[in-house]
């Protein structure tokens, strides 16, 4: 708040008096916006609320034209207010009119106001309105002012509870399509089909009491809440299935780290001292954390939101005496759990025999909970949108974990079709299992090696389960990303040795740290970069912070005692970088030997090829390497100059295009010329049609996700490469944007299985 005004406690006291009064809801709203305008020294304070799911209506204002109230309306997503409503993320702009989403509304008279701050009004995690302040002068509102406005917005959500300000019809969002079938579309996080009944993961918690002046009482309540939360986490970690599954414990360790974070607790205590109840303080800090993390470009931090949300919701439930989720009840035998989001610990709470699938309003395919779902074989679909949380319990539901579709109370024809799909999927998975020990060889006798990409202990189980012959890419950065400090050498070595031991003699290729870009680590402070994927990342960080690489190599050498150490370096751009990295490895090997420590019996050193410039240095590179691994995801991103995370671009360029495949074929020929083993890692080889194209241009070793081994192996065993090669040579000579269609047609004409 502005220092010339009363302290935050005074604002909370005045806010409490207004909200506790017997005035009508809209009168209380008018008094609140007036109070905010005075306390924050702003010329405008306005409150918008959502009607019918997608329309924002101006309900109250101090400073704009009064006749605009209930007249001014915006679509969710329209203008700056609509942007906040659609994203749930605050805006703080010193020059609002220069923002590309700015929309001028003449009836409000807001053209004279330059600066703007807008925060979402949230109810049970759903945006129900937007609270806005504006000033004529260009002004950057402080972080304290933003937090104060968020607190007011949180209290205003009380007006929506019980239909005081809006009736239930105004709040509901339509989710029925034109055919009258209730259907949702989302993203597949873990593949599979499921038919069952809806079970809501947790009751909708409405915090009705936000304000309190009994600070000591609220702090004591918080202490008790934390005691129960930490005890609950300890109980989960001592459960038998967690003790005997290293990957579950590994993820829960991260979860426990968040729960013990002193900074989180201190912020909650400060919010209580500012005049909030304990549960409202937890909600306030989580709203602030969510807003900050949604603004970051770092996908990893965004993905950690589910873990933080999970902890905050658990703590709130303990504070409100409603600690249980649906996992604590007697579940139906065919339960499909529906949640806004979920942490990995909560998924592990459920009875694995009764849980058939999980569907999430939000979530990410690379979140901890999605990783656990895939490991347990539980279908999961996420990013399904708002209406999914409005479902009634016990209604019939079908989850299509291949297309990302969810049907509610499906009609008989759709039900029959999906049951056929479920039966067909079960037969297909059984066929994959039957092929586990069969050779990976084409119909014309060409042998292919399939290995997996991994980064967690659970991925080694996937290698054994699918019959893969090793790990072609083990990403080592995850252990660093979950640590607040640089991991010490001994814990690193223990983890790498556990991976080598679990592989049981099958080769594991460790990639050194590929941090930076979209993979932040808390112990390494970095400046904001305009193009992080092209910036200070991977081997570039290692050269500037050599201790990172030296300590990691020291740990890998220790872990590989008596075995073969396969290590490769990421993001190599020219040959001199590889030589420099290899020299660091040599020094660490010499140091290890000099100290009379157990040595690896052999060391193989390679590089990731993911920067196009390296393709044109192969004559100089190949004599210096033991192997090459193509990082096709990054290589194709840089080749097309197309951000793979950008939804506007991720379908514009096809990796199955003549220029891309010609470059990949050139690499094969060069590696063959120098007799250097070559592996391709990445999404191209993980799809049957892409793998088929790669085999036709000479690739014989693919490193793919464990779940892709079965489909790709089935394709290989049904393919005659000699009949495809002439067609491929012709297709590569064309100027087509993509040859995917021709390859699919070839597969159909020649009975090649491209599931």
N, C-alpha and C positions, 0 to 999 in steps of 0.2 A: 504493500500500500504506500501511497505518497507520504513522506515523513511529516508533512504539515498536518496530517489528519490524525484522528484518534487511533489507538492501537487496535490490532485485529480483534482482540477480545471484545472491545466495545462494539465493533461492527457485528460480531456474532450475537452479542446480547440484544442489539436492536433488531437483528434479523429474527432471533428467537421470539421476541415480543410480537413482531408482525405475523409470523407463521402460527403462533399460538392464539391469535385473536379470533374472535367469532365472525370476522368479516367474510364476505363471499370470496371465493378463490380468486376471481379476477381483480377484486379490490386489493387483496393482499399482494397480487402480482404487481399492480401499479405502484404500491408503496415500496416494494422491493427494488424496482428499477429506479425509482426516485432516490432511495437510500444509496444504491450503488453509485449513481451519478454524483451525489454529494461527496461520498467518502473517497472515491477514486479521482475526483476533480476531472470528470469527463463531461463533455457537452451532450453526449447521446448515450443512452443505455436502452436497448431494445430486447424484447424476448419474443422469439418465434417458436411455434409448436407445430408438430407434424400431424396432419389430418389424413386419414385414409391411406396411410402408408407411404405416400410419395409427394404430398403437398405441404409446404411450409407456409404457415399463416402468421402474420404479425399480430400478436395478442396484446402487447403493451409497449409503450415507448416513453422515454423522457428525452425530449430534444428534437425528434422528428415530428412531422405534422400529425396531429392527433387524429385527423380524419382518415389517415392511412390505416389505422387499426382495424383489423378484420377485413380490410380491402386489399392490402398488399399481400400477394401470394407468390411463391416461388416453387418450382419443382425441386425435389431433392436432387442435388448435383448442379443446379443452376445458380450461377453467381457465387460469391464468396460464402454467403450463408449456406447455400445449398451444397457447396463443396465440403464444409465442415460437417453438415448433416450426413453426407454420403460416406465420408471417410472416418468420422468420429475423432478427428485430429484437430487440435486447436490451430488458429492462425493468429499471427502477431505481425502486422504490417505497418510500416511507417508511411508508405505511399500506396494505399489500397487501390487507387484508380489505375495504377500502372500494372496491376496484376492481370494476367490474361483471362482470368475467370470473372473479372469485375463486370457487373451488370448494373446499369443506371436505372433506377426506379423513380420516375419523375414525380409521382404522387407523394413521395416521402420527404422531398426537399433535402436529400442527403448529398447533393452535388458539392456542397461547400465543405464537406468533411474529408480530410486527407488520410489520417491514420485510423486503423481499425484493429480491434482484437475481438475474436469470436471463439467461444468454447462450446462444446456439445453439452446438452442436458441429457444425461444418461439415466435410464431406468432398467435395472437388471441387465446391464451391458448393452442395451439397445438405445440408439439415439432417438429421443422423443422431442427434442427441440434444440434451439441454439440461442445462447445469450451473447449479446454484442455490445461493445462500447466503441465510441468514435470521438475523434477530436478534429478541430479545424486545422491545427498545425501538424506538421510532420513530427511524429512522436513515436519512439520505440518504447513500448510498455515493458516494464521490468518483469523479471521472473516472479518476484513476489506478488506483483499485481495480477499476473496470469494465474498464479495459484489461488489468490483470493477470489478471482472471478470463477474459477473452477469450483471452489467451495460453495459459492452462492448458487451456481448452476445445479450442483448436487442437491442442495436443499430444495430448490424449485421443483425438482422431480417429484417431491411429495404431492404437489398439486395435481399430478397425473394419477396418483394412486387412488383407487376407489372412484374414479370418474368425476372428481371435483371440477376439473377444468375441461376435460374432454370425456365424452362418453365412450363406451367400449367400441362402438361401431366406428367412431372417428379414429381409434387407435389401431384397429385391425388392418392387416395388409392382405390383399387378395393373393391367393396362391393356386388358383384353379385355372388350368389352361382352357383353350377354346373348346376342346372336346369334352370338357366337364370332368377330366381326370386330374386328380391331384398329383403333380409330378414335379420333381426337383432335378436340377442338373448341377453337378459339382465336379471335383477333381478326384481321381483315384489315388489314394495314399497307400493302400494295400489291396492287392487283387483278390477277387473271389466273388461268389454269389451267396446270397442269403435270403431266406424267407422267414418271417417271424412276426412278432408283435412289438409295438413301440413301448419302450421303457425309458422314461425321462431320467437322465443321469442324476439330477439333483432337483429338489424342490426350488421353485423360484423364490428367492429370498428378497423380500421387500424391507428395506431399512426405513422404518417409520419414524424413529427418533434420531435426528441428526445432531441436535444441539444439547449441550449440557454445561452447567457452570460448576458441577461437582467434579473438579479435575482429579482429586485424589481417588474418588470412587472409580472413575473411568480408567485411571492408570492401574489400579488394583485388578480391575476386570481384564485389562490387557495382559497383565502378568499371568493371570490364571489361564487366559486363552492361549498364550504362548506355551505354557507348561503342557497343556493338553495337546497342542499341535506337535510339539517336539516328541512327546511320548508316543503319539500316534505314528510318527515317522519312524521312530526306533522300533516299534512293533512291526511295521511293514518290512523293515530291513532285516529283522530277525526271523521273518517267515521262512519256512523250509524251502519254498521254490525260489526265493531270492538268494538264499545262502548257496544253493547248488547251481545257480545260473549266474555266471560271472558277468554277463552282459546286463542283466537286470540290476545287479548291485552297482555296477559301474555307472549306470544312469541315475540310480537313486543316490549315489554319492554326490553327484552334481546337485540333485534336488535338495539334499540335506545341507549342502553348502549355502544355497540360497536361504534356507530357513534360519540358519544361524547368522545371517548377515546383520551385523550391528547397525550399519547405516540405515537399513530398512526399518528396524525397530525404533531407532532414534527419530526418524522422520514421523513415524506414527505417533510417538509420544509428544512431539512438538505440535502436531495437529490437534491432539487432545488438549494440550495446554492453550491452544488457540480457541477452544470452546466447542469442540466436537465430541460426540460419544465415541467410544472405542471402535465400534463397528463402522461408524461413519468415517473415522480417521483412517482406518485400513482401506476403505473404499476410496477415499480422497487420494491417498498416496498411490494406490494402484492406478487410478485414472491418470494421475500425473506421469507415472512410469510408462503407462501405455501410450500416452500422447507423445512423450519424448522418444520412445523406441519406435513408434510408427513413422516418425520423421526421419529416422536414419536410413541410409541406403544399404546398410549391412543386413543381408538376409538372415545371417546367423542370429543376430540380436533380436530380430523380429520373431524368429522361430522360438526363442527362449520365452516369449510372451506367454505361451501356454503353461510353462512351468511356473512362472511368476503369478499368473492368474489363478492357477490351481492352488498355490500356497495361500494367496489372499482370500480366495473363496473358502478354503478349509478353515482359516483363522476366523473369518466372519461367521461361519456356521458354528464354530465352537463358542464364540461370543454370544450368539443368539440361541444357544442350546439346541441347535439343529445340525449336529456334526455329521450325521450319516448321509451317505449317498445311496443310490439304488443298489450298490454292491452289498449293502448290509441287510437287505431284505431277502425274502424267499423269492428268487427270480423265477419267472416262467421258463420252461425248458427251451424255448426258442426266442430268447430276448435279443432285440436290436436296440442298443442303447443310443439315445439321442442327447447331444450336449452342445453347448456353445463352443467349448473347447475342453480339453482334458489333458492333465499331466500324465506322465508314464506311471507314476505311483498309483493313480486312480484306476488305470486300466488293469494293473496287476492285482487290484482288490477284487476283481470280478471272478466268479466261478467260470472257469474256462470251458466246462462242459455245457453250460447253459447260454453263454454269450455267443451269438451267431455273427454279429457284425456291430460296427460302431459308425455312426454318422455325425459329422460335426458341422456346425454353422460356420466355423472359421477353420484354423489349422493350416498346416504346411506338410508337404510330402517328405520333407527332411527334418521334421521335428522329432523330438525324443519319442513321443507317443506313437508316431507313425513307424518309427524304426522298430519299436517293441511289437506293434501290431503285425508287421511283416514277419518278424522273427517267430511269433506265435501262430501265424497263419490265420489271423482274424481279418476278414475284409473290412476296409475302412474307406469311406468317402467323405471328403471335406469341402469347405467353401461353398456350402449349399444355400447361404443367404438367410435373411431374417425369418421368414415364415416357418422354418423348420422347427423353431422352438415353440410354436403355437399348436403343435400337434397334441391330440388327446392320447392318453395312455391306452394300451391294449388294442389299438386299431391295427389291422393287418398292414404289413409293410414288406416291400421287396427291394433289395439292394443289389444293383448291378455293378459289381466292383471291377468291371472291365471298361464299361462306357461311362461310368460315373453318374448313372441314373438311379433315382429313387422314386418308387411309386407307393402312394398311400391308398389303402382300400382298393386295390386294383380290380378291374372288372374281370370276368372269367377268361376272356380271350388272352389278355395280357398275363394273367396268372398262369395259364396253361403254357404260354410261350416261355415264360421265365423258368417254369419248372423243367421244361425241356432243356433250356440252357444250363440249368444247374446240373441236370443229369449228364449232359454232354460234357460239361466242365469236369465233373467227377471222373468220367471215363478217360478224358484227356490227361488229367493229372496222374491217373493210374498208369497210363501208357508212358508218361515221362519217368515214373518210378521204375517201370519195367525196363526202360532203356539205360538205367543208371550204370550198369556194368558192361554195356555193349560198346564196341569200339566206335569212335567218331570217325567215320570213313564214308566217302561218297560212293554212289553206285558204281562209278568207274574206278574205284580203288585209291582215291586220293585221301591221305590221312590228314586230319585237322586236329589241332590241340585247343581245347577250351579250358581256360582258367578264369578265376573270378577277380572282380574288384572288391575291395573291402576297406574297413577302417575301424571295425569293432570286433570284439571277441566272437560275437554271435555270427559274424560272416564266415568264420572258419567252420562252424557247424554247417553252414550252407554249402561250403565246398565239399565236405564229406557227404552230405545228404544228396547232392546232385551228381556226384562222381567226377567233378572237375579235377584236373590234374595238378592244381596248385593255385597260388595267388599271384596274378600278374601285376597287380597294383595294390599295395597296402598303403593307404593314406595315413600318415603319422600325425597330422596336425590336430586331430580331435582331442588328444590328451592335453595339448597345449591350449586349445581354445576354451576348455572348461576349467582351467587353472587360473587363479588370480595372480600367481607368481610363476616364474620360470621353473618348470619341473626339474628336480634334481636328477643327477645322473643315475643313481641307484634305482629309484622308482621307474624311470624310463627303461632301464635295462631289464628290470623284472617284467615289465609289460611286454616288451619285444620278445623276451625269452618265452613268455607264456604263449605268444602267438606261434613262435617256431615250434614249441613242444606240441601245441594243439594241432598243428599241420601234420604232425606224425610222419616226417620224412618227405612230404611234398614241398616243393620249392615255394618260398615266399619272397617277393621282390618288394623291398621297402622304398618308398619315395620319401626323400627328406622333406623337411617342412615346406609346405606350400601355403604360407599365411600371407595376409595382406589382401588387397582387392576386396572381395566380399567375405573374407575370413579374418575377422579381427581377433586379437588376443589382448587381454586386459593389461598384461605387464609390459606391453610395448606401445608407447604412445606414438601416434601418427598424426600428421597433419591431414586435413581434408584435401582430397585430390579430385580434380575435375573428371579424370578418366581412371578410376582406380584399377580396372582390369588391365590397363596399360601402364600402371604406375609402379610404385615401390612395393614389390611383392616377391614371394618365393626366393629364388637364389639371389636376387638383388638385395633383399634384406639380409640374407646370410653373409654376403660379402661386406656389407656395412656393419653388421653385428656378428663378427666371426665366431664369437663365443657360442652363439646359438647353434651353429652348424657343428663346431668342434665337440660340444658336449653331447649333441645328438649322435654324432658318429662314434664317439667314445662309448655311448650306451649300446649302440648297435653292434659294435665290435665285441663288447663284453657279452651281450646276449647270444651271439652267434658262435661262441667258443665250441670247437669240435665239429661245426657244421659249415655249410657254404653260406656266406653272406652275399646276398644280392641287393645292391643299393643303386638307386638312380636319382639324378638331380632334376628338379623341375624348372621350367621357364628359362632354359638355356637359349640364348639368342645368337651367340657366336662361339666359335671353337675355343677362343681364349678363355671364355667363362668356364667351359667344361674342364679345360686343363687346370685352371686355378682351383676349381672345386676338387678335382681328382688329387691335386697336390696336397690339399688340406687333409683328405682322407689318408694319403700316404704318410703324412707326418703323424697322424693319430695311430696308424698301424705300427709305425716305428716306435712311437712312445710306448704303446702297449707291449710290444716285443721287448723293449729295453727294460721294462719293469717286471719282466718274467711272468706276465699274466697269460692265462690260456688263450690261444689264438684260434680264429676260424681256420678250418682246414683249407678253405679257398675263398677268394673274394672276387666277385664279378661286379664290374662297374659300368653302368649305362647312363643314358639320358632320356628324359622325355623330349619328344619332338612335338612341340605345340606352338612354335613361332615360325611363320613362313620363311623368314630370312635364313633359318638353319637348313631348309631344304636345299638351298643353293650353295651350301658349304659341305655337302656330304662327302665329297672327295677328300676333304681335309679332316672331317670329323670321324669317318668310319674307321680309319686305321687306329684310332685312339680309344675306341669303345669296345666293350664286350657284348653289348646288345643295345637295341633301340626300342623304345616304346612310344608309339604315337598317341598323344593326348588329343583325340579327335574332337572333343567338345571345344576346347580352346582353339585348336588349329583351324577349325571351320569358322569359328567366331571371328578370328583375325583375318582369315582368308577372304571372307565376305564383308569384312568391316561392319558386322552386324551384331549388336548386343543380344545375346541369347536370352537375357532376362526381360527384354523389351517386348511386351505383347503385340505391339504394332509391327514388329519385325520378325518374330520367331517363326513365322510360317511363310515369310516372303522368299527366302532362299532355301533351296533343297540341297542337302548334302549329296543326294543321288543325282548330281548334275555332271555333264561331261567335263567341265574344267576341274571340279573338285576331285572326281574320280581319276582324272588324268594325272593330277598331282600325286595322289596316293599311289597310283601305279608306278610313277617315276621313282618314288621312294623304295618300293618293292624291288625294282630292277637294280637300283644302286646297292641295296643291302645284299642282294644275291651276288652282285659283282664282287663285293668285298667279303662275302661269306659271313655276314653279321646277322645273328638271330634278330627277328623283327616281330613285335607284338603290337596289335592295335587295341587300345583301350577306349572306351567311350560308347556313346549312345548309338552310333552307326552300327556297330557290331552286335548290339543288344536286341535289335529287331531282326526277325528272320529275313525280310526282304533286303535290308542293308547288309546283313552277313552274306547273303547270296551274292550280292554285287561285289563284295570284298573278295570272296573266294574266286570269282571270275577274273579279277585283276591280279591274283597271285598271293593273297594273304592266306597263311596257314596256321596262325596262332591268334586267337581272339581272347581278350580279357573283358568279361562282361559281368553284370549283376547275377548273383546266384539264381534268381527267379527266371532269368533269361536262358539258362543252360538247357533246360528241357526243350523249349520251342526251337532254339537254334540247332540243337543236336538232331531233332526230328527233321528239320529242313535239310541238314547236311546229308543225312542217311537216305533222303529221297531224291537227291540231286545228282545229275550227271554233268560234271563241270565241262567236259569236252563238248557237249552240245550247246552250252551257254557261251563259251568263249568267243565263237565267231560272231554271235549277235552282239556281245559286249564290244568287240572291236569296232563294229559298225556304229553302234550307238555313241561311242566316245568320239567319233569323228564329226558328230552333228553339233549344231549350235543351239540345241534345245535347252530350255531353262531347267528341265528335269526329265529323266528317263525312268522315273519310278513306275509310271503307267505301263510302259513296255515290259519292264521286268515282272510286274505283277501278271501281265498277260502271259508271259513265258511260263511262269510258275503254274498258272491254270492249265495251259496247253500241255504241260509236261508232268502233271501230277506231282509238283513239288509242294511240300507241306509248308505253307507260310502262315502259321497260326498267329 
